[in-house]
Amino acid sequence: MPQKCLELEATSYWGYRKLGLVMKIAIVTDSTAYLSPAQIAGLPIRIVTTPIILDGDTYNEGVDITPQEFWDKLKTAKEFPHTSQPRLGDVLAIHEQLKNEGYDTVINIYLSATISGINSTISAQAKQIEDQHVIVYDSQITVALMGEMVLVAGKMAAAGKSVDEILATLDDLRATTGEYFIVNDLQHLVRGGRLSSAAGFVGSMLRIRPLLTFNEEHKIVVAEKVRTAARASARIEELFGKAMADVDYPVKAWVIDSGAPEEAAKWQAKLQQDYPQINLGRSYLGPAITTHIGPGALALAWMKDWDAEQK
C-alpha cells in the first residue's frame, strides 16, 4: 500500500484496526465517579467536573467544594439545589489536551443516560472532534460502580489492551452491578425529576423508608417500601445475600453514604463480618448525586471484582 494511503487510512479507528497499529487510549469520566487523585495516579484517566447550583452560587464538584462543605450548606440552604451536566467546552478541552498528548482514542464513561444528558451531548459532538476516535459508553449507573468501571478501563488502557478488549470487559462488569439505597426524603428525587411524584407522595405520607434501585431500563425506582431504617438495611442485607448466593466470581462491594459516615461505617463492619470473602469498601455520594438523593442516604453497591480475577 502506498505510504500516502497508509497515512489516510490510519487516521480512522477502523484504519488502525485494519493496519494492526497500536492505539493510545485514554478514559474521560465525570466527577460523579468520585475518584480521588491517588486512585487515578499514573492512569490515562481525566475527569470533567459537574456544576452544582446552590442559593445562586455555582460550584464545581471535586474542585471548589467538598462533600462535607456541601452537606453543611444544605442545612441552611434557602433554595433547592440543582445540577447541570458537565460543560461541553470542558469536555472538548480535555479531548484536545489528550490529542496533544498523543491519545488518538478516547473512551468517555459517564453516569447513566437516564440521569444525565451528557452521553447524548458528547455523542452528538463526537464527529466534530477531528483526528481522534471518540467512544461514548453509558455506564447505566453512577458513583462507586461507575468509578470502578473507569479504573478498570484505565488500567487496561495503560497495559496496552485494545478498545475491543476494554469495551468487552466494561460490558461484563456492567452486567454484574447491583445497588440498593435508602433515602430520608423522596422529595429530592421527585423535584429533580428522577422519580415519579406519586412515589414521592406515598413516601411522605406513610413516613416509609423506601428501598430504591435501578430497574432494567436503568431508571431509579422504588423496589420495596419499608417502615424503619433498621428494617430497610436488614432487607437490603437479605437481598444482597440472595444475590451473592448466585454468583460464581469474586465480588467487590461498597457501603456508600451522603453525610452519614457513622451509620455507614457500622454497616460496613457488619457486612464485612457476614461476608469475609468479599472486598467491601466505603465510598460516598458527593454534591451532584446528593442533590438528587438527599443528605443522610445509605447505599450498598456491588459488582464483579476485576482485580481479584487478574491474580
HELIX and SHEET records of a PDB file:
HELIX    1   1 GLN A    3  GLU A    9  1                                   7    
HELIX    2   2 TYR A   13  LEU A   19  1                                   7    
HELIX    3   3 SER A   31  ALA A   33  5                                   3    
HELIX    4   4 PRO A   37  ILE A   40  1                                   4    
HELIX    5   5 PRO A   67  THR A   76  1                                  10    
HELIX    6   6 LEU A   88  ASN A  100  1                                  13    
HELIX    7   7 ILE A  118  GLN A  125  1                                   8    
HELIX    8   8 ALA A  126  GLN A  128  5                                   3    
HELIX    9   9 VAL A  143  ALA A  158  1                                  16    
HELIX   10  10 VAL A  163  ARG A  174  1                                  12    
HELIX   11  11 GLN A  187  ARG A  191  1                                   5    
HELIX   12  12 SER A  197  LEU A  206  1                                  10    
HELIX   13  13 ALA A  229  ALA A  245  1                                  17    
HELIX   14  14 PRO A  261  ASP A  274  1                                  14    
HELIX   15  15 PRO A  287  ILE A  293  1                                   7    
HELIX   16  16 TRP A  306  GLN A  310  1                                   5    
SHEET    1   A 4 ILE A  45  VAL A  48  0                                        
SHEET    2   A 4 ILE A  25  ASP A  30  1                                        
SHEET    3   A 4 THR A 105  TYR A 110  1                                        
SHEET    4   A 4 HIS A 133  ASP A 138  1                                        
SHEET    1   B 3 ASP A  57  ASN A  60  0                                        
SHEET    2   B 3 PRO A  51  LEU A  54 -1                                        
SHEET    3   B 3 HIS A  82  THR A  83 -1                                        
SHEET    1   C 6 ILE A 220  VAL A 226  0                                        
SHEET    2   C 6 ARG A 209  PHE A 214 -1                                        
SHEET    3   C 6 GLY A 178  ILE A 182 -1                                        
SHEET    4   C 6 LEU A 298  LYS A 304 -1                                        
SHEET    5   C 6 VAL A 251  ASP A 257 -1                                        
SHEET    6   C 6 ASN A 279  TYR A 284  1                                        
END                                                                             
